[in-house]
Amino acid sequence: MIRKFFLASLILSLGIVAILGAQRPQFAKFVPVTQEMLTNPSPDDWLMFSRTYDAQRFSPLKQITKQNASQLHLVFTHEMATGTQESIPIVHQGVIYTIATQGAVQAIDGTNGEMLWEYKRPGGASKSKGLAMFADLIFYTTPDGAVVALDARTGQVRWENKVGAAPGTSGPIVVEGKVISGRACARTRESCFISANDALTGRDLWKFQDIPAPGEPGSETWGPGGPADNMMASTWALMGSYDVARKTILWGIANPMPNTRMERHNGNPDGTSRSSPSDLYTNSTVALDPETGKLKWYYQHLPGDDWDQDYTNERILFRTAVSADPKFVKWINPDIPKGQQHDVSVSVGEGGGMWALDRNSGQFLWANPFPYDHENFLISNIDGKTGKTYINYDLVMKKPGDRHTICFWNTKSYWPTSYDADNNSLYVPYNDNCLDMTAKTDTAGERRAGVMRPGGNPNAFGAIAKVNMTTGEIKRFYEGKAPTNGATLTTAGGLVFWGDLDRKFMDFDADTGKMLWQTTLDSPIQNSTITYAVNGKQYIAVLGGLGGLSSGLLRQAGLTPVSHNGLYVFALP
């Protein structure tokens, strides 16, 4: 009795409201999610942020095809309160689980929009990028630094662990019974980490610190004495991927803080190296052992960042022949035989650039200054043999008040890419956008603003690039005036789905790029396009709302932000 009273009091004290759904027919034949289901998911489900551990965002569903896609219609809209929205729903057995605004998690019938239960947590807006699922639990990383396990049928709290002080912004994945999550930072080096918790109990298992402590391997890259306590690097954005065959987690770490090299290194922009490794493990891919959290290998994309750029979003995993063509690709490893097959990890940075790495060791294969090669690109060179990267020192702030235009900025952030193995192409949603930055002075703070790329086309601000992953050839799949925060989704129906911040939701022929269908929603498209099936019927779902970057991008394009949130679900008649 005492335990029951304590649990009830705890639920009330946390401000949790759950509409109990255990007796609802939608849960009558509930099947718990196993590791095997996460590794080889049903085509009907969408069990993690990009559906599969390899983050390909490809669905085997093919009821919706090039021939009938123009017949798509709105099945239902599920309205949500206005507020920041940056997440991606998951789906199991026809039930959509999603983060709503103001710190809420909702379970929604995927056929009609009926809300089955809601969990509410005080503490403001959630910027968590999504949820995870295992057994009969839904995992949520909260604005106040906790990881919470909710009963998938009722929304009731099964366990909670205050993992850290910083908000859980990147969301979780579940690997071999462990909830792996990243987060923002809370003004100290130690508050920035990737962590693992036991999925059934919440018990702490391990932490990987984004920045090594003084004296630890890698700390020497911060200069004599190693990093100070106020130096930080977060994993604020999309979750990591999991290489099942190698039992390796690949996660991206963001920029070093404070932002500029001068601030971090006692006024000296050369207080850290101009080439990698520099200020580890910032702007790096880290490969971790899921059992221990120990580092297997790393690759640094941008050494000693000076401009608050991020290389922390998803890593897409697949196998491909590597024949990077010098006509299309700027930096190529000359020691890789043409046509050789590799298991690769591919990523695109917020500051631009596309990298292909071998997953065995992080060996550099090739890289390009995506979306365009420009003299203001933030990397000046990459050594093809070693993969060593060199910062564009011409654009580094050398003294207070220095001003530069850096390309790129917010070009590909927390809106994920998709991959189609049928044509070995990556579909990258991006903004052709650069950063106008002025370093702070004694009398004025740092100034940052988005600007069109010098020589860019304002009518091609938001776009999709189709990239051949054998040769590196880029084809501009779609270009428009409106910027994007929208993910791409590819399907076995030969389609690519995507939307922009001007509320246009579209699908395209994955081979030709021809637009097959378009509709205008009440909300800006935000991040999240997924697909699932119930009783043999395929649905397309997308969340609408404004993310943290949306309003600035819209105003930069001369468009007015629309503040409206909702879940929109489409199907064939």
C-alpha positions in Angstrom: 0.0 0.0 0.0 2.8 2.4 0.9 4.5 1.7 -2.4 1.3 2.3 -4.4 0.7 5.6 -2.5 4.3 6.7 -3.2 4.0 5.9 -6.9 0.6 7.7 -7.2 2.1 10.7 -5.4 5.1 10.7 -7.7 3.0 10.6 -10.8 0.9 13.6 -9.6 4.1 15.5 -8.5 5.5 15.2 -12.0 2.4 16.7 -13.5 1.7 13.6 -15.5 -1.7 13.1 -17.2 -2.3 9.7 -18.8 -5.5 8.7 -20.6 -5.4 5.0 -19.8 -5.5 3.0 -22.9 -4.9 -0.6 -21.7 -8.5 -1.6 -22.5 -8.7 0.1 -25.9 -9.1 -2.2 -28.9 -5.9 -0.8 -30.5 -3.9 -2.5 -27.8 -5.8 -5.7 -27.5 -3.2 -7.7 -29.5 -0.2 -5.7 -28.5 3.1 -7.4 -29.4 6.2 -6.3 -27.4 9.1 -5.0 -29.5 12.2 -7.3 -29.5 15.8 -6.8 -30.6 15.1 -8.9 -33.7 12.2 -6.6 -34.6 14.4 -3.5 -34.3 17.1 -5.2 -36.4 14.6 -6.4 -39.0 11.4 -4.3 -38.6 8.1 -5.1 -40.2 7.5 -3.0 -43.3 4.3 -1.9 -41.6 6.1 -0.3 -38.6 8.4 2.7 -38.1 10.2 1.8 -34.9 13.0 4.4 -34.8 13.7 7.9 -36.1 14.8 6.8 -39.6 13.1 3.4 -39.4 16.2 1.2 -39.3 19.5 1.2 -37.5 21.3 2.1 -40.7 19.3 5.4 -40.9 18.4 4.9 -44.6 14.8 6.2 -44.2 13.7 3.7 -46.9 10.4 1.9 -46.6 9.7 -1.4 -48.4 6.0 -0.4 -48.7 4.9 0.1 -52.3 1.1 0.4 -52.4 1.7 4.1 -53.2 3.5 4.2 -56.6 4.5 6.6 -59.3 1.3 5.7 -61.1 -1.1 6.4 -58.3 0.7 9.0 -56.1 -1.3 11.8 -57.6 -4.4 10.3 -55.9 -3.1 10.9 -52.3 -5.6 12.6 -50.0 -5.7 13.7 -46.4 -7.1 11.0 -44.2 -7.0 13.0 -40.9 -5.3 15.9 -39.1 -4.5 15.7 -35.5 -4.2 19.2 -34.1 -1.6 20.1 -31.6 -0.9 23.2 -29.4 1.6 25.7 -31.0 5.2 25.5 -29.9 8.6 24.2 -31.0 8.4 21.0 -33.0 11.5 19.2 -34.2 10.7 15.5 -33.7 9.9 12.4 -35.7 7.1 10.0 -34.8 7.4 6.2 -34.5 4.7 3.6 -35.3 4.0 0.1 -34.0 0.9 -1.9 -34.9 -0.9 1.1 -36.3 -0.4 3.3 -33.3 1.6 6.5 -33.8 3.7 7.6 -30.9 4.9 11.2 -31.1 6.3 14.1 -29.1 3.8 16.9 -29.1 4.5 20.5 -28.0 5.0 21.6 -24.4 6.8 18.5 -23.3 4.0 16.0 -24.1 4.0 12.5 -25.6 0.9 11.2 -27.4 -0.3 7.8 -28.7 -2.6 8.3 -31.7 -4.6 5.8 -33.8 -2.8 5.8 -37.1 -6.0 5.2 -39.1 -8.3 8.0 -37.7 -6.3 10.4 -35.5 -8.0 9.4 -32.2 -5.7 10.2 -29.2 -5.3 7.0 -27.1 -3.3 8.5 -24.3 -1.2 11.5 -23.5 1.7 12.0 -21.1 2.4 15.6 -20.0 5.5 16.8 -18.4 6.1 20.3 -17.0 9.2 22.2 -18.0 8.5 23.8 -21.3 9.0 22.9 -25.0 10.7 19.7 -26.0 13.4 19.8 -28.7 13.9 16.0 -28.5 14.2 14.7 -32.1 12.2 11.6 -31.4 11.2 8.5 -29.4 12.4 4.9 -29.2 10.7 1.7 -28.4 11.6 -1.7 -26.9 9.5 -4.4 -25.2 6.3 -2.6 -24.2 8.0 0.7 -23.4 8.3 4.1 -25.1 11.5 6.0 -24.3 11.5 9.8 -24.1 14.4 12.2 -23.4 13.0 15.2 -21.5 13.7 18.9 -21.5 15.0 18.6 -17.9 17.6 15.9 -18.6 15.7 12.7 -17.7 15.1 9.6 -19.7 11.6 8.3 -19.1 10.1 4.9 -20.0 6.4 5.0 -20.6 4.0 2.0 -20.9 3.2 1.9 -24.6 -0.4 0.9 -23.9 -1.3 3.5 -21.2 1.3 6.3 -21.1 2.0 5.6 -17.4 5.6 6.0 -16.2 7.4 2.7 -15.7 10.8 4.2 -14.7 12.6 7.5 -14.9 16.3 8.5 -14.5 17.6 12.0 -14.3 20.6 11.2 -16.5 22.1 14.7 -16.6 21.4 18.4 -16.1 21.2 19.2 -19.8 18.1 18.8 -21.9 17.7 15.5 -23.8 17.5 17.1 -27.2 18.8 14.4 -29.5 16.4 11.6 -28.5 17.2 7.9 -28.0 17.8 4.7 -29.8 17.6 1.2 -28.2 20.5 -1.2 -28.9 20.7 -4.7 -27.3 18.5 -3.7 -24.4 20.2 -0.3 -23.8 18.7 3.1 -24.3 21.4 5.2 -25.9 20.8 9.0 -25.9 22.6 12.3 -26.4 21.8 15.8 -25.2 22.7 19.4 -25.1 25.2 20.8 -22.6 24.7 22.6 -19.2 27.6 25.0 -19.1 30.2 22.4 -18.1 32.4 19.9 -19.9 31.1 17.0 -17.8 27.5 17.8 -18.7 28.1 16.9 -22.4 27.9 13.2 -23.0 26.3 10.2 -24.7 24.8 7.7 -22.2 23.4 4.2 -22.0 20.6 3.1 -19.6 19.2 -0.4 -19.1 16.0 -0.4 -21.1 13.9 -2.3 -18.5 15.1 -0.7 -15.3 16.7 2.7 -16.2 19.9 1.8 -14.5 23.0 3.8 -15.6 25.4 1.7 -17.6 28.0 4.0 -19.2 28.7 7.5 -20.3 31.0 8.7 -23.1 32.2 12.3 -22.6 32.1 14.4 -25.7 35.3 16.1 -24.6 38.0 14.2 -22.8 39.1 15.4 -19.4 42.6 16.9 -19.0 45.1 14.1 -19.1 42.9 11.7 -21.0 43.6 10.6 -24.6 42.6 13.4 -26.9 42.8 16.2 -24.3 46.2 17.2 -25.7 44.4 18.4 -28.9 43.1 21.3 -26.8 46.5 22.7 -26.2 48.7 22.7 -23.0 46.6 21.7 -20.0 43.8 20.3 -22.1 40.2 21.6 -22.2 38.9 23.9 -19.4 35.8 23.1 -17.4 33.7 25.6 -19.4 34.6 24.1 -22.8 31.7 22.0 -24.3 30.5 20.0 -27.3 27.0 18.5 -27.4 25.1 15.8 -29.3 22.0 18.0 -29.5 20.6 16.9 -32.8 19.7 13.6 -34.5 20.5 10.3 -32.9 23.2 7.9 -33.9 23.2 4.8 -36.1 24.0 1.2 -35.2 26.2 -1.1 -37.3 24.7 -4.5 -36.3 27.4 -6.6 -37.9 30.2 -4.8 -36.2 28.3 -4.1 -33.0 29.3 -0.4 -33.3 27.3 2.8 -32.6 28.2 5.7 -34.8 27.2 9.1 -33.4 28.0 12.7 -34.4 29.3 15.3 -32.0 28.7 19.0 -32.5 30.9 22.2 -32.4 33.2 23.2 -29.6 32.0 25.9 -27.3 32.7 28.8 -26.7 32.2 29.4 -30.4 35.5 31.0 -31.6 39.1 29.7 -31.3 40.1 33.0 -29.7 37.5 32.6 -26.9 38.6 29.0 -26.2 42.3 29.6 -26.4 43.1 32.8 -24.5 42.7 35.1 -27.4 44.9 33.1 -29.7 43.3 31.7 -32.9 46.3 29.4 -33.2 45.9 28.1 -29.7 44.8 24.8 -31.3 45.8 23.1 -34.6 44.6 24.3 -38.0 44.3 20.6 -39.0 42.7 17.5 -37.4 43.0 16.4 -34.7 42.0 19.7 -33.0 39.7 20.2 -30.0 38.6 16.6 -29.9 36.0 15.1 -30.2 34.2 18.1 -31.6 32.6 17.9 -35.1 33.6 14.3 -35.2 32.0 10.9 -35.9 32.7 8.6 -32.9 32.4 4.8 -33.1 31.5 3.4 -29.7 31.2 -0.1 -28.3 27.5 -0.4 -27.1 28.4 -2.7 -24.2 31.0 -0.4 -22.6 30.7 3.0 -24.4 34.5 2.8 -25.2 35.8 4.6 -28.3 36.6 2.3 -31.2 37.6 5.0 -33.7 36.8 8.6 -34.6 37.0 10.9 -37.6 37.1 14.7 -37.3 35.2 16.5 -40.1 36.0 20.1 -39.0 39.1 20.8 -36.9 38.9 23.5 -34.2 35.7 25.1 -35.5 35.5 28.9 -35.3 31.8 29.5 -36.3 29.5 27.2 -34.3 29.0 24.7 -37.1 27.7 21.2 -36.4 28.5 17.8 -37.6 26.2 16.0 -35.2 23.4 14.6 -37.3 22.7 11.1 -38.7 25.2 8.7 -40.2 23.7 6.7 -43.1 25.1 3.2 -43.4 25.1 1.0 -46.5 27.4 -1.0 -48.8 28.5 0.4 -52.1 31.2 0.2 -54.8 33.5 3.2 -54.4 34.5 4.9 -57.6 34.6 8.5 -56.7 34.9 10.5 -59.9 37.2 13.5 -59.9 34.7 15.3 -62.2 32.3 15.3 -59.3 34.3 14.8 -56.1 37.0 17.1 -54.8 38.8 15.0 -52.2 39.4 11.3 -52.9 41.6 8.7 -51.2 44.0 7.6 -54.0 44.8 4.3 -52.2 41.2 3.0 -52.7 41.0 0.7 -55.8 38.2 1.9 -58.1 35.1 -0.2 -57.8 36.1 -1.7 -54.5 33.1 -2.6 -52.3 33.0 -0.9 -48.9 30.6 -0.7 -45.9 30.3 3.0 -45.6 29.1 5.7 -43.2 28.0 8.8 -45.0 27.2 12.1 -43.4 26.4 15.8 -44.3 27.3 18.6 -42.0 25.3 21.6 -41.0 28.2 23.7 -42.3 28.1 21.7 -45.6 30.3 19.0 -46.9 29.6 15.3 -47.5 31.9 12.5 -46.2 32.1 8.8 -47.0 34.0 6.7 -44.4 34.7 3.0 -44.2 32.9 1.6 -41.2 35.6 -0.8 -40.2 38.1 1.8 -39.1 36.8 5.3 -40.1 39.2 5.3 -43.1 38.6 8.3 -45.3 37.1 7.3 -48.7 36.0 10.6 -50.3 34.5 14.0 -49.4 32.9 16.9 -51.2 32.2 20.6 -50.3 28.5 20.0 -50.6 26.1 21.5 -51.7 28.6 23.6 -53.8 32.3 24.1 -54.1 32.9 27.7 -53.0 35.9 29.7 -51.9 34.2 30.5 -48.6 33.8 26.8 -47.8 34.9 26.1 -44.2 37.3 23.4 -45.1 40.4 24.4 -47.2 41.8 21.0 -47.9 41.6 17.3 -47.1 44.6 15.0 -47.4 43.2 12.1 -49.4 45.5 9.5 -48.1 45.0 10.2 -44.4 41.7 12.0 -44.4 43.2 14.8 -42.3 41.1 18.0 -42.6 42.3 21.6 -42.7 40.2 24.5 -41.5 39.8 27.4 -43.9 42.1 29.7 -41.9 41.3 32.7 -44.1 37.8 32.8 -42.6 38.9 32.3 -39.0 38.4 35.3 -36.7 41.9 36.6 -35.9 40.9 39.6 -33.7 37.7 41.0 -32.0 35.3 42.5 -34.6 36.6 40.4 -37.5 33.8 39.7 -40.0 33.6 36.9 -42.6 31.0 35.1 -44.7 31.3 31.3 -44.1 29.7 28.7 -46.4 27.7 26.9 -45.4 25.3 27.3 -42.5 22.1 25.5 -41.5 22.4 23.9 -44.9 21.6 20.3 -43.6 20.8 20.1 -39.9 18.3 17.9 -37.9 16.2 17.0 -41.0 17.5 13.6 -42.1 18.4 12.3 -45.5 17.2 9.1 -47.1 18.9 6.4 -49.3 17.5 4.2 -52.0 19.6 1.0 -52.6 17.7 0.4 -55.9 19.6 3.3 -57.5 22.3 3.7 -54.9 21.4 7.3 -54.4 21.2 9.6 -51.4 18.5 12.2 -51.3 19.7 15.2 -49.3 17.4 18.0 -48.3 19.4 21.2 -47.9 19.4 25.0 -47.8 21.8 27.0 -50.0 22.7 29.2 -47.1 25.9 30.8 -45.7 26.8 32.6 -42.4 27.6 36.3 -42.1 29.5 36.4 -38.7 31.2 39.1 -36.8 33.4 38.2 -33.8 32.5 39.9 -30.5 34.3 42.9 -29.1 34.6 44.6 -25.7 31.4 46.6 -26.5 29.4 44.3 -28.8 28.4 40.6 -28.8 29.0 38.1 -31.5 26.8 38.8 -34.5 25.4 36.0 -36.7 23.0 36.1 -39.7 22.1 33.9 -42.6 23.0 35.2 -46.1 22.6 33.8 -49.6 25.7 32.1 -50.9 27.7 34.6 -53.0 26.5 33.8 -56.5 23.6 31.8 -55.3 20.0 31.9 -56.7 17.3 33.1 -54.2 14.8 30.9 -56.1 16.8 27.8 -55.4 17.2 28.3 -51.6 15.6 25.1 -50.5 16.4 22.0 -52.5 17.0 18.2 -52.7 20.2 16.8 -54.1 20.3 13.2 -55.5 23.8 12.0 -55.0 25.2 8.9 -56.7 27.0 7.1 -53.9 29.4 5.2 -56.3 30.7 8.2 -58.2 29.6 11.2 -56.1 27.7 12.9 -58.9 25.2 15.4 -57.7 22.0 16.1 -59.5 19.7 19.0 -58.3 16.5 17.0 -57.7 14.3 20.0 -56.8 14.9 23.7 -56.1 12.6 26.3 -54.7 12.5 29.7 -53.0 11.2 28.3 -49.7 13.8 26.9 -47.3 13.5 23.5 -45.7 13.5 21.8 -42.3 11.9 18.7 -43.9 13.3 15.1 -44.1 13.2 13.1 -47.2 11.6 9.6 -47.3 12.2 7.0 -50.0 9.9 4.0 -50.7 9.9 0.8 -52.7 7.2 2.5 -54.8 9.9 4.5 -56.4 9.0 7.7 -54.6 10.7 10.5 -52.6 8.5 12.5 -50.2 9.6 15.9 -48.8 8.2 19.2 -47.7 9.3 22.8 -47.2 8.7 25.6 -44.7 6.2 27.3 -46.9 3.8 24.4 -46.1 4.2 22.6 -49.4 4.2 18.7 -49.1 5.3 16.9 -52.2 6.3 13.6 -53.7 8.6 12.9 -56.6 9.7 10.2 -59.0 12.9 8.9 -57.4 14.6 8.4 -60.7 13.7 11.4 -62.7 12.8 14.0 -60.0 9.5 14.7 -61.6 7.0 16.1 -59.1 4.0 13.7 -59.0 1.8 15.4 -56.3 1.7 18.5 -54.1 -0.5 19.8 -51.4 -0.4 22.8 -49.0 -0.8 22.2 -45.3 -1.8 24.5 -42.5 1.7 24.1 -41.0 5.3 24.4 -42.1 6.7 20.9 -42.8 9.0 20.0 -39.9 11.5 17.2 -40.2 9.4 14.2 -39.8 8.0 12.4 -42.9 7.4 8.6 -42.3 5.2 5.8 -43.7 3.5 2.8 -42.2 0.7 0.4 -43.0 -2.4 -0.8 -41.1 -4.5 -3.8 -42.4 -2.7 -3.6 -45.7 -3.2 0.1 -46.3 -0.2 2.4 -46.6 -0.2 5.8 -44.9 2.2 8.8 -45.2 2.5 11.0 -42.1 4.2 14.3 -41.4 4.4 16.7 -38.5 4.0 20.4 -39.0 5.3 23.3 -36.9 8.2 25.6 -36.4 11.6 24.4 -35.2 14.3 26.4 -33.7 15.8 27.4 -37.1 12.5 27.7 -39.0 11.5 31.3 -38.5 15.0 32.7 -39.3 15.2 30.7 -42.5 11.7 31.8 -43.6 12.4 35.5 -42.9 15.7 35.2 -44.8 13.8 33.9 -47.8 11.3 36.8 -47.5 8.5 34.5 -46.3 6.3 34.9 -43.2 6.5 32.1 -40.5 3.1 30.4 -39.8 2.7 29.2 -36.3 0.5 26.2 -36.4 1.2 22.6 -35.2 -0.4 19.3 -36.3 0.0 15.8 -37.5 -1.1 15.2 -41.1 -1.8 11.7 -42.5 -2.4 10.8 -46.1 -3.4 7.6 -48.1 -4.9 6.5 -51.4 -8.7 6.6 -51.7 
